[in-house]
Amino acid sequence: MTKEKDRFRITPELGQRLRELRLKAGLTQQQVAVLMGRKGKGGHSIVGRLEAGRVPSPSAISGT
């Protein structure tokens, strides 16, 4: 079992970098959500949460 301290964390700094790259690519949050396999109106919210560093671990975004 993986120890909590060994798990990958999405930090606010990483979120900011994700936002910078998204904007540089000219993509909206919704477009990124679709590329991630998230379809529907609310898909952009997960991207916004990632960019704000409010998603503590990648497992929180799994599923569709």
Secondary structure, DSSP 8 states (H G I E B T S, - for coil): ---GGGS----HHHHHHHHHHHHHTT--HHHHHHHTT--STTHHHHHHHHHTT---SGGGG---
